[in-house]
Amino acid sequence: EGVAIEIAEAVVGALKGELAATAVNAPMVPAE
């Protein structure tokens, strides 16, 4: 779920013109 949220935020950022490649290519995965 957390990864999906990270990707969704990255997509929103990309639509706003931000550089979101890092968030999409290397999402932070919680160590659970």
DSSP file (Angstrom, degrees, kcal/mol; ACC not computed):
  #  RESIDUE AA STRUCTURE BP1 BP2  ACC     N-H-->O    O-->H-N    N-H-->O    O-->H-N    TCO  KAPPA ALPHA  PHI   PSI    X-CA   Y-CA   Z-CA
    1    1 A E     >        0   0    0      0, 0.0     4,-2.0     0, 0.0     5,-0.2   0.000 360.0 360.0 360.0 -42.4    0.0    0.0    0.0
    2    2 A G  H  >  +     0   0    0      1,-0.2     4,-2.3     2,-0.2     5,-0.1   0.879 360.0  51.9 -62.3 -38.1    2.8    2.4    0.9
    3    3 A V  H  > S+     0   0    0      1,-0.2     4,-2.6     2,-0.2    -1,-0.2   0.912 107.5  52.3 -65.6 -41.3    4.5    1.9   -2.5
    4    4 A A  H  > S+     0   0    0      1,-0.2     4,-2.6     2,-0.2    -1,-0.2   0.889 109.6  49.8 -60.9 -38.9    1.2    2.6   -4.3
    5    5 A I  H  X S+     0   0    0     -4,-2.0     4,-2.6     2,-0.2    -1,-0.2   0.918 109.6  50.9 -65.9 -43.2    0.9    5.9   -2.3
    6    6 A E  H  X S+     0   0    0     -4,-2.3     4,-2.1     1,-0.2    -2,-0.2   0.926 112.8  46.1 -59.1 -45.2    4.5    6.8   -3.2
    7    7 A I  H  X S+     0   0    0     -4,-2.6     4,-2.5     2,-0.2    -2,-0.2   0.913 111.5  51.6 -65.3 -42.7    3.9    6.2   -6.9
    8    8 A A  H  X S+     0   0    0     -4,-2.6     4,-2.3     1,-0.2    -1,-0.2   0.916 111.1  47.4 -61.0 -43.0    0.6    8.1   -6.8
    9    9 A E  H  X S+     0   0    0     -4,-2.6     4,-2.5     1,-0.2    -1,-0.2   0.879 110.9  52.4 -65.0 -37.0    2.3   11.1   -5.2
   10   10 A A  H  X S+     0   0    0     -4,-2.1     4,-2.6    -5,-0.2    -2,-0.2   0.896 108.6  50.1 -65.8 -39.5    5.1   10.9   -7.8
   11   11 A V  H  X S+     0   0    0     -4,-2.5     4,-2.4     2,-0.2    -2,-0.2   0.921 110.7  49.2 -64.3 -43.6    2.5   10.9  -10.6
   12   12 A V  H  X S+     0   0    0     -4,-2.3     4,-1.3     1,-0.2    -2,-0.2   0.921 112.1  49.0 -60.7 -43.5    0.8   13.9   -9.1
   13   13 A G  H  <>S+     0   0    0     -4,-2.5     5,-3.1     1,-0.2     4,-0.4   0.903 109.6  51.6 -62.6 -41.0    4.2   15.6   -8.8
   14   14 A A  H ><5S+     0   0    0     -4,-2.6     3,-1.3     1,-0.2    -1,-0.2   0.897 107.2  52.8 -63.8 -39.5    5.0   14.8  -12.4
   15   15 A L  H 3<5S+     0   0    0     -4,-2.4    -1,-0.2     1,-0.3    -2,-0.2   0.794 107.5  52.8 -65.7 -26.7    1.7   16.2  -13.6
   16   16 A K  T 3<5S-     0   0    0     -4,-1.3    -1,-0.3    -3,-0.2    -2,-0.2   0.499 127.8-100.6 -85.8  -4.1    2.7   19.4  -11.7
   17   17 A G  T < 5S+     0   0    0     -3,-1.3    -3,-0.2    -4,-0.4     2,-0.2   0.606  77.0 137.1  98.1  13.1    6.0   19.5  -13.5
   18   18 A E      < -     0   0    0     -5,-3.1     2,-0.8    -6,-0.2    -1,-0.3  -0.537  64.1-103.7 -90.5 160.2    8.2   18.1  -10.8
   19   19 A L        +     0   0    0     -2,-0.2     4,-0.2     1,-0.1     3,-0.1  -0.741  49.2 160.7 -83.2 111.7   10.9   15.5  -11.3
   20   20 A A     >  +     0   0    0     -2,-0.8     4,-1.8     1,-0.1     5,-0.2   0.252  37.5 107.1-117.0  10.8    9.4   12.3  -10.1
   21   21 A A  H  > S+     0   0    0      1,-0.2     4,-2.9     2,-0.2     5,-0.3   0.894  80.0  51.6 -60.2 -40.8   11.6    9.7  -11.8
   22   22 A T  H  > S+     0   0    0      1,-0.2     4,-2.5     2,-0.2    -1,-0.2   0.920 109.0  49.5 -64.2 -43.1   13.4    8.8   -8.5
   23   23 A A  H  4 S+     0   0    0      1,-0.2    -1,-0.2     2,-0.2    -2,-0.2   0.846 116.7  42.6 -65.2 -33.2   10.2    8.2   -6.6
   24   24 A V  H  < S+     0   0    0     -4,-1.8    -2,-0.2     1,-0.1    -1,-0.2   0.899 119.1  41.5 -80.0 -41.6    8.9    6.0   -9.4
   25   25 A N  H  < S+     0   0    0     -4,-2.9    -2,-0.2     1,-0.2    -3,-0.2   0.810 129.2  24.6 -78.8 -29.5   12.0    4.0  -10.1
   26   26 A A  S  < S-     0   0    0     -4,-2.5    -1,-0.2    -5,-0.3    -2,-0.1  -0.524  76.4-177.6-136.7  68.6   13.2    3.5   -6.5
   27   27 A P        -     0   0    0      0, 0.0     2,-0.6     0, 0.0   -24,-0.1  -0.357  35.9-108.1 -66.8 147.7   10.2    3.6   -4.1
   28   28 A M        -     0   0    0    -26,-0.1   -22,-0.1    -5,-0.1    -2,-0.0  -0.666  34.0-157.0 -78.3 120.7   11.0    3.3   -0.4
   29   29 A V        -     0   0    0     -2,-0.6     2,-0.1   -26,-0.0    -1,-0.0  -0.877  16.3-124.8-102.6 122.5    9.8   -0.1    0.7
   30   30 A P        -     0   0    0      0, 0.0     2,-1.6     0, 0.0   -27,-0.1  -0.382  21.9-120.8 -64.6 140.6    9.1   -0.5    4.5
   31   31 A A              0   0    0      1,-0.2    -2,-0.0    -2,-0.1     0, 0.0  -0.614 360.0 360.0 -85.4  84.5   11.0   -3.3    6.1
   32   32 A E              0   0    0     -2,-1.6    -1,-0.2     0, 0.0    -3,-0.0   0.381 360.0 360.0-112.9 360.0    8.1   -5.3    7.4
